[in-house]
Amino acid sequence: MVVTSGCQSHGHHQKFIALLILCFLDCGQGDGKEKREISSPKSKSGQPGGSGNSEWQQLWYSSVDEFQKLTEPLLDNTTETNLTVPLGSTAYLHCRVRNLGERTISWVRRRDWHILTSGMFTYTNDERFTVLHAEGSDDWTLKIKYVQKRDNGTYECQISTGTGIMSSFINVHIVVPEVHIDGPSELHVDMGSIINLLCIIEKSPQPPQYVFWYHNEKMINYDNIRGGIVVNTENGGRSTSRLTIHDVIDTDSGNYTCETANAEQAYVYVFVSEGDTMAAISRRKSTASGIEVMLWFVALPLMVISIR
């Protein structure tokens, strides 16, 4: 086939037609990976025609470059992204790719190089992992339900191309809220007085969905039988829940637990005693302290004498 210099004036349309012809010729010559040389009529000197051959090569390489640019997949984000997720909640890892074509998106857990999903298929026995993708959409989202501490780490959205691998990385940080009850782990109160407990929830990215108080194993937030129980919860960067029990009786003794979503429990033990008993305990503590002071004053001179 002879191509004259006038072919260049027809623009991109003719380039595309020529590309199709070259692809057809290339398919009939064996392995497509080998570099091809397009034959052209020989010049009068017996060598391949100079101008026609160079024009074909120029047309071939420029068309390939343009074709690759048009069909190369594009990741919206090729840098690392940090994602903070509360323990027990659902994590959504987003990967947006344009011009995907017939290529496949894979999600890889970098901790153990486990391929979690490829396309719409899941390759793990852990049913918490699924991939979300709507037909015609550019979004391929890895969904992790009920995240656990072991889900911490880096996840890779990966695409294989003719020139290598394109990747986007997401660092997942699982946050565990800290819960504690203000004050000592044991509390002594008098009968007829008030139990006042404050539960503090910290390091939670989101306000807790609930805060439950338990007396021994019974939830008492909505206890209408006992009466005199009030629970006030305030959400914020540092959420609190205050339990108040009026007119304490002896059966109010026991373990009190503060429980919130996706966190360890906090507890305190309450002892209810009669007023005289509490006073006696207080007097015993005061007496013991006084004896310790007296012994110190006696021992100190003896120590000085022994040193001399």
Secondary structure, DSSP 8 states (H G I E B T S, - for coil): ----GGGGGGHHHHHHHHHHHHHHHHHTTS-TTS-------B-TTSSB-HHHHHHHHHHHHHHHHHHHHHHS-EES--SEEEEEEETTS-EEE--BEES-TT--EEEEETTTTEEEEETTEE--S-TTEEEE--TT-SB-EEEE-S--GGG-EEEEEEEEETTEEEEEEEEEEEE--EEEESS-SEEEEETTS-EEEEEEEES-SS--S-EEEEETTEE-TT-TTT--EEEEEE-SSSEEEEEEE-S--GGG-EEEEEEETTS--EEEEEEEE-HHHHHHHHHHHHHHHHHHHHHHHHHHHHHHHHH-
